[in-house]
Amino acid sequence: MLGLSWRDVVGHYGTAIAGLVLIAFFLIFAPNFASPTNIVNVLKDTSCLAILALGFALAFTVAELDLSIAETASLAAVVCGWLIQSQYPPIVAVAAAIGVGGALGLFNGFGVTVLRIPSLIMTLGTAAIAKGLAFMITQGIAFVGRWPVGFTGLARGTSFGIPNLVLWMTAVTLFAYGLVKWTRIGAHMVATGEADEAARLAGIATGRMKRIGLLLTGLFAGITAMLLAASLSSAAPNMAGDYLLYAIAAMLLGMTMFEPGKPNVPGTVFAALVLKVLGNGLVMMGAPYYAQDIVLGVIIIGSVAFSASAMKKAAFKV
């Protein structure tokens, strides 16, 4: 932080510092929060949220919103669970979950770039379709069973002493960061999101970049779905429903740190951790269940106020 004024430090790292203070507060004052078991559980809980939020952030990088991520993940989990329940090999179920997510991501990209439907409307429609399909497949009843360890171990197991969920989150984070920061596609995605007309005049295929952003969002939703199903040994048509607001909050909160006003990978992941720490810490301190929702709403409103122009552009620009 050498060479930065205090205003720059606060602007770039103020939210992150506040998050660290919050974590320190719970470590000191919340009963059992600092236990190794609880810390591991918080990190594992963060993993699925961080992956889903990173997908949302990649769509936002190209100035699009994907409000179908939770329903996409729920449908992908249902398909994955049905295949496991039907005794298909785990690799088939995993591929199907990611494939469903990718297919819906492509569908959103087609609607936004070819049919010229605003992403807010397009992805809400996709969410409704995905929700209906998930209930049609399950008839409203979750798939539950003693699923093979080869599948559940993807989320419940450990590798080199590290929970597999944390390794999945790390791998996806590194991929997203490398894509945005170190590849031409990532640079073109950023340029498209910041000024799509200028990017188009510069020779960038902005429509393709938007399709790539929405495709990646769907793929990340599929990965999240597979991990949720493996972790819970179940698949329900609304199992990822609660993740939508948290994923949006993580991305928006991430935009207030490191690269203020821009969706960024480190900020999104750290924000996801802060949100999970907040929820876990409040429970440990005996706060009522609705306190999490109230705090989440405050975070979303505050974050949107910080980046209102970017949200408006992504939601309504045709």
N, C-alpha and C positions, 0 to 999 in steps of 0.2 A: 504493500500500500504506500510505498515510498513515492513521493512526488504528487500525491493526491491531497487535496484540501479536505478539511473536516466535512465540508458539505458533500464532496465527492464520496468520501468514505461512508457517510450516512446514506447517501442516495444509492450507492451500489451494494453496501453490505449491512445497512441498518436492519432490514428485516431478518437477514441471516443471523445477525448478532442477537436480535430479540428472540429468535428461535432457539439459539444456544442457551440463552438465559432461561427460557421456559423449560428446556430439557434439564438444566441444572436445578431449577426449582423443584421439579418432580423427583429428581434423583435424591434431593435432600429431604423433602417434606412428605412425599407420597409413600405411605406404608407399602413395603414389598416391591415398589417400582424398580429399585436398583438390583433386585435379585437376578442372577444370570438367566434363569428360566423366563422371567418376564421380559428381559431385554431381548432375548432371542425371539420370543413371541411377537414383540413389537416389530422387529426387523422382518419377520416372516409376513406379518400383516401388511407391512409397508410394501412388500414386493409386488403383489397383484395390483394395488392401487397405483404404484409408481409406473408400472408397465402400461396400464390403461391410460394414465395421465400423459405419459410420453407420446402415446398415439394421438391423443387429443392435441397435444402441443405441436406435433408435426403437421396436422391439418391446419392449425392456426398459423403455422409458419408460412403457409401459402395463402393466408388470409381467408380461410374457410373454417366453418364450425361443423363439427360432427356430433350432433345430439343423439345419434343412434348407437353410440359405443356400448352402452350398458345392455340394451336389448340385443345388439349384435352378439355380445359376449354370452348372454343368456341362451340365445338360439344355438350358438356354436357349442356351448356346454351341453345342451340337450342332445344335439346330434352326437357329440362325443360320448356322452353317457349311454345313449341308446346302443351305440356300436359296442361299447364295453359290456353292457348288459346282455347283448346278443352274442357275446363271446368272440367278437372279432379281435384280431391281434391289436395290442396297444398302439403300435405304430400307425395302423390304419385309423384308429380313433383320433390320435394326435394330428395326423395329416388332415383329417376331415374337419376338425375344429378350426385349424388355421385356414383351411380352404374356404370354409363358410365365412369366416371373417374377411378373408381377401375378396371373396365374391361380392359381399355386400359393400365393401370398400370400393370396388370397381363400379358397382351399380351407382353408388353415390357420386363417384367421379364422372360417370356418363351423364347423370342427371344435371350436375352442376355445369359441366363444360360443353356438353352437346345440346341438351334441352334448355340450357340457360336458366335453370331453376335456382333461386337463392339457396345456399347451403342450409340455412335455418329451416326452410320449408322442406327441402329434399330429404334431409336426414330425419326430420320428424316423421315424414311419411315412411321412410325405411324402418324407423323404430317401430311404427305401428305394424308394418308387415312382418317384421322379425318376431314381434311379440305374439301375433296371431299364429304364425307358423310354429312357434315353440309350444303354445297351448294345444295346437292341433296334433303335434307329435306325441305329447305327453298326456293329452286329455286332462290336463290340470293336475296330474299326479307325478310326483318326482320319481326319477330313477334312483333307487338306492340298493346297495348290495355289498357283498364282500368281494370287492374288485381285486384283480390280480396285482400283486406287489410290483410287478414290472410297470404298471401304470401309476399306482398311487405313490410309488417311490419317487416319481418325477417331482413331486411336491413335498412329500413327507420325509424323504430320505436325506442323507448328507453325503458330501464328497469332500475328502480331505479334512473332515471335521467341520465343514461349513454347510449349513442347511442349503439344500438344493434350490429352495425358493430364492434365497439371497443370491445364489450364483446365477439363476435366471435373470433376476433384476440387474445384476452387474453386467451380464452379457448384453442385455437389451439396451442398457444405458450406454455402454461403450459403443455399440453399433449406432445408436441414434446420434451420439456426440460426434463420432467419426464421420458419419454421413453428412451432418450439417456443417462441420468445421473443416473437413479435409477432402471433400470431393466436389467435383464440378456440379453434380446434381444438387448437392446441398447448397452450394452458392447460388445456383439458379432458383432453387426453392425460396431462399431468403430474399433474393431480388424480386421474385414474383410477388411475394407477400408484402414487401415494402412499397413497391410501385410497379404494378403489373403492366401498365401501359408503357412506361419507360422500358421495362424489361422486354416487352414484346418488340418495341422498336429497335432494341439492341440485338435482336435476333434470338431471344430465348423463347422456347416453345412453352409459353405460360400455361396453356391448357394442359399440356402433358405434365407439367410440374404440379398442377393442382390435382390431377388424377393420381400421380405418384403419392402426394401427401395423403389423400383420402384412402388410397390402397394401403399404405403403411398403417394408417389408423385402424383399418379393418383387420390387418394381419396381427397387430398388437392386441386387438380385442380378442382374436382367436387364441393367441398364446395365453392371455389372461384366463379365458374360458377353460382351456385345457388344465391349467394349474389349479383353478378353483375346483373343477370336477375331481381332479386327482387328490387334492387336499381334503375335500369333504366326503369323498366316496359317494357323491350324489350329484344329481343334475336336475334342476327345477327351472320352469319357464320364467321365473322372475329372480333367479339367484344373484344376478349382478345389478339388479335395479338400484340398490342403495349406492352403487359406486359412481353413478353419473355426477351427482353434485360434488362428491369428494374429488373426482378427477378434474372437474372444472375448477374447483377451488384450488387444487394443487397447482394447476397450470397458471391460474391467475395470480396466486400468491408467489409463484416462482418468477413471474414477470416484474415483481417489485424488488428483486435482488439480482446481483451479479451483472445482468444486462437489463437495466430498468426499461420497462415499456415494450420489451421483446420476449416472445416465448423462448425459453432456453432450457437446455437439458439439465445442467446442474441445479438450477433454481427449482425446476419441476420436481426432481427427485428429492431434494432437501425439503421442499414444501410438503411433499407426501409424507415424509418422515415426521415432520412437525405436526401434521394433522393427526397421524396415528399416535404420536406421543401424547398429544393433547387429549384425545379420546381415552386412551388407556390411563393417563394420569388422573383425569377427572373421575373415572370409575374407581381407581385405587383410593381416591380421597373421599369417596362416598357421595359424589354429586349425583343428582337425579338424572335419569336417562335422557330427558329432554334438554339438558344443559348443552350436550354436544350439538344438537340441532341449532340451538340459539347461537352458539359460538360460530358454528359453520356458516350460518346466514350472515353474521357480522363480517366474517372474513371475506365472503364472496362480495358483499356490497362494498366493503372497503377496497378490495382489489380491483373491482370493476371501476370504481370511481377513479382509481389511479390510471387505468388504461381504457377509459371509456371510448375514446376515438377508435382504437384498434378493434374493440368489440363490435362497435357499430359497423365498421367497414366489413368485418368478417361475416356478420349476420345478414346484412341487407344488400351488399354490393352484388349486382348481377353480372 
